[in-house]
Amino acid sequence: MANTMMTYIDGSKDSIDNIVENRKKITEKLVDLYLEKDYHNIWIVACGSSYNGSLCGKPFMMKYLDTDVKMVNPNNFICGEDRVKDDDFVVFVSQSGCSTNTIEAIEHFKKMNRKAVSITANADGDFKDHADYVIDWSCGEETVGYVTKGVSTLALFFMCFALEAAYKKKMIDDDKYDEIVEEMKELGERNRIVKEKTLKFIDDNYKTLTSMNKVYSVGFSQGFSIASEGALKMGETIKIPSFAYEAEEYIHGPNLQLNPTYSVFFVDDMDKGSERLETIYKATKSVTDNAFMLTDRESDDPKVLSMGFDVKEPLLSPVYCLSFFQTLAYSVSDVLNTWDTYKLMKIFNETARTKTDIIYNVMPDIGI
């Protein structure tokens, strides 16, 4: 049978477990490059799911490396958002290693007389002909265009990088390091459990979830990062208008569109934003019955998926919470058979290509 999104959602646990077990080796080169000098900020240049996976790792990196992490899209970088200082650590990310805009950003960066560090899941991709360093984050092959395990494992890779770098810089002690590693060892199984619980959640809310036509996904901090990838996945696969907002931003304008036909997903950060998010969730329920929440809180609300984990470090949550949106997007799209794009998208993809020939030769209809 041909591989599907679910093939790689199912394979996420093993890839997550592998990265955690071999984190030192997998992140070694990036850690060494980062420790070469006293860098001030980290810049991540990426787009699409690579952007969102990096965004999911950002809060953890900021906390444990005590630094700012700037996210920038490749073309914004090329078009002027490129004021990189000598003490800024810059990395370029593309799961395929074949994203044309990220390759152009690498070439733009090299003209500044800087060494380009790239992170990919495909070391044989075109990055190898452009970047000075090509680092494989070890998620394994993923040949379906709507990537899933690559996003979860990219977030984990950046978390492991931050953990190892912080430990080597003596920013955390042995006890804290061991505590985080112990919870990291649970992430693969948590990812699998969320997938299984999501399948039941879909069955329990079948009619509502298979009749969505306009969707918002909202959250704070890493909850917003997860929502961003969730919005992208639902838009790509179910092919409905799908948008992500920081939760307070959502209630400062976008909520004015709300009516009973809208669906809204809330992703709990399980930390400082949790109480406020629940308030906004309840407010949304006064307008539409199609409001849902992913949380670790216990609840008898059928529209709430309670994961039931002993969460010690909420910033690790993207590694398993992403499974909710990945499973939802796949399952609903499979029921509705929304995989095919409008026929004129073929012309669109040929006109404005996003990937090099390596990818198009394998997946000629790819549009991401």
N, C-alpha and C positions, 0 to 999 in steps of 0.2 A: 504494500500500500504506500501511496505517496505521503511524504511528510506534510504535516499541517502545523498551524500555530500550536495546537494542543500537544503535538509531539515534543516541542521545545519547552512548553510549560511543564509537561511531565518530566522533562530532563533537567529542569532547573535545580532540583534538589541535589543531584549528583554533582553538578557544576559548582554550586554554592559550597557543598561540603569539600570539594577538591581545593577551591580557592582558600577556604579557611585553613585547611590542613597544611597547605603549601604556601601560605601567605608570605613567608619570608623570602622564599625563592622567587615567587611571582612578582613581588613588588621591589625586589632588591635593586634593580637597575634604576627605577624611578626614585627610590629613596636615596641612593648614592648620588644621583644627579642633584636632588634637592638639597642634600647636605654639603655639596661642594662649596657653598657660600651661605652667608646669612641672608636668605631671601626675605623680603618684606611681605609681599602679597603673592597670591597664586592667581593666574589667569587660565581659564579653560575656554578654548575656542572650539565650538561644536554646534551642530544643529539637529533638529528632529529628535529621535529617540536617544541619540548619543548626547544631545543637550540635556534631555530630561533625566537620563541616567546619571549624568554628572551632577545635575541639580539635586538629585536625591542624595548624593554623597556629600554635597556642599556643607550642610549644617554640622555634620560630624567632623569634617576637616577643619571648619572654623573653630569649633570648640577645642579640639585636642591639639591643634597646631597653633592655636591662639593667633590666627591670622585672618585677613579678609580674603575671600575667594570671589573673583569677578568672573561672571559668565558673559560671553559675547558670541554672537553669531558670526560665522566666517565673513560674510559680505559686509557686515557692519565694521568688522575689523579692517577689511580691505579699504572700505570707503571712509575711514577716518577715526574709528574708535580703536586706535592703535597706540595710544600714548603710554607705551611700555617703558618702565624705568629699568635701569641696570639691575636693581635688586628685586625685580618681579620675575617669578618663575612661571613660564608660559608653556602650556601643553595643548596639543591639537588632537581631537578625538573623532574617530569615525569607526564604527563597528566593522564596516566592510573594508575600510582602508582604501576606498575608491570614490569617496565623495568629492566631486569636482570643485565645489566651493571651498572645502577645507584644504584641498591641495593648493588652490590658488592662494589661500591665506598663508599656508606654509611658505610658499615662494615669496609672498609679500614680506613675511617676517625675516626670511633669510637675506633680503635686500637691506635689512637694518644691521647686517653683520652679526646676527645672532644664530646660535645653533637651535634647530627645530626639533623638539621632542614630541613624538607622536605616540598615541595609544590606540590600539586597534585589537580586534578579535581575529584579524586576518593578516598575519605577518607577510603573506605572499601577495597582498594587494599592492596597489600603485603607490602607497605611502613609501614603500621601500626605495622608490626611485626619486624621492623628493625630500624626505625628512632625514636628519642626521642620525636620529635614534628612533627605532621602531620597537615599541614595547607591546607585547601581546598580553592582554589581561586574562587569557586562559578560560574563556567561556565555551570554547569548542565551536564547531561549525553550526551555522543557522542559515538554512537556504530559503526560508520563507520570508517574503518581504516585510511582513508585519512582525518585526522582531519582538521577542518576549524575554527569554532567558538572558539575552545579551544586555538588556536594560537592568535587570535585577543584579546581574553579576558585575556590571560596570560600577553601579553604586557601591557594591561590596568591595570591589578592587580599590576604589578611592578611600573607602573606610579603612581597609587594611594598610594601604599606603600611609595614611595619616597616623594610624596606630603605631606602625613600626618606626616611622620618622620621629614621632613624639617620644617614643621610648628611647630611641638612640640619642635624642637631644636632651634626655633626662627631664622631660616635661611631665612625665607620669612615672610613678614608682612601680615596683614589681607587683604589688597587690592590685593596683588599678588595672595594670596590663592584664594580669591573670583573670580578673573579674570580667573584663570585656571579652577576652578570648573565650571564656566559658559560655557566655551568652551567644557569641558568634557561632559556637558549635551547634547551637539549637536552630540557627536560621534556616538551614535547608529543610528540616522537618517542619518548621513553622510555615515555610512557603508551601509545602505540600498540604498541610492541614488547611490553610486558607483556601487553596484551590478546591479541596473537597467540600469545605463549608460553603464556598461560593456556588458550587453546583447545586447544593441543597437549597441555598438562598434563591437561586434562579427558579427552581421548581416551586418554591413557596410563593414567589411573586411573578409567576410565569407570564400572565396576561399583561401585567404592567410593564415588565422589562422587555417584552417582545413587541410593544406598541409605542416605544419612545419615538418622539420626532424632534425634540429640541432639548439639549442637555447642558446643564452646568455642573462642573465639579469644583469643589472649593475646600480650602483648608488653610492652616497656618504652618509656617516653617516647613519641615519635611512633609507635613500633610499636604501643603500646597504643591510641593515637588511631585508627590505621588499623583495628585489630582491632575497635574499638567500632562503626565504621561497617560493617565486614564482618559483625559479629554482627547488627546491625539489618537489613541487606539480606537475609541468609539467612533470618532470621525472617519478614520481610515477604513474601518471594517464595516460598521453598520451604515456608514455614509449618511449621517444626519448632522445638522449643525451642533457642534460640541465645543464648549469653551471652558477654560479653567480660570479661576480667580482666587486671589488671596481673599479670605473670608470677609474681612471688613470692606475690602474693595467691592466685593459682590453686593454688599448692602448699601453701597454709595453710588447706585446708578443702575447696574445691570439687573438688580432685583425688580426694578420698575416694570420690566417686561413680563414678570411672572403672571401666569394664569394657570388654571388647572391642567393645561396640556403640557406644561413643562415638567421635566424630570431634573432633580438636583441631588448630587451625591456629595456627602460630607465625609472628609477623611480626618479623623481625630489625630492630633499630634501626641496625644496621651501625656501632655505636659502642660505648660503654661497657658496654652490656648484652648484647652479641653472644655473648660466650663463655658467660655464665651461661645465656642462653636456649637455646643449643645443648645444654647439660647437661640442662636441663629437658625439652627435646625428646626426648633420648635416654632419659631416665627414663620419659617418657610412652609411648614405643615398647615398653617392657617390659610394658605393660598392654594397649595397643591397637595394632593394625596400621594404624589409621586416623589416624595423626599426620602432619601436613604442615608444611612450612616454606617461607616466602618470604624469600629472602636474596640478597645479592650474592656470597656465598662460592661457590666452585666445589665441586661435589659430584656423585658418581655415584649418589646415593640417588634412586630414582625418585619418592620422595615429597617431594623438595625441588625447588622451582623456583628456579634460579639465574639472576638477571637479566643479569649480565655487563656491568654499567656501570662506568665510571670515576667512582665516587662521591667527590666532594670534600667536599660539605656534606650529610651524611645527613639533616639536618632538612628538606631539600627533598623527601625521599622520598615523603611522602603524595601528592604531585601525580601520581606515576606508580604507586605501589603500590596505591592505591585501585582501580585498573583491574582488579587481580587478583580482588578480591571482587565487583566489579560484574559482571564477565564470568562468574564462577562462578555467582553468584546467578541471572543471566539464563539461562544455558545449562542449568543443572540444572532450573530452574523450567519452562523451555520443553519439555524432555524429559518431565518428569513432569506437565506441564499443571496446575500448582498456582496458577494466576493467580486463579481465582475464590475468594472468601472464602465461609465458611459463610453460608447464606442469612439467618440471624438477625442477621448483622453489619449489615444494612441498617437494622434497628431501632436497633442500637447507635449507628451513625453519625448517625442522625436525633436520637437522644436526647442524645448528648454530642458535639456538633460541634466540630471543630478548625479549620475554615476558614470564612471568610465566603462570602457568596453568589457572589462573583466566581468562586471556585474551584469550588464545588459545581455551578454552572450548566454548567461545562465538564466536570468529572469528578464526577458525582453519587455515585459509589460510593467516592470517596476516603476512606481511613480513617487517614491519616497526618498 
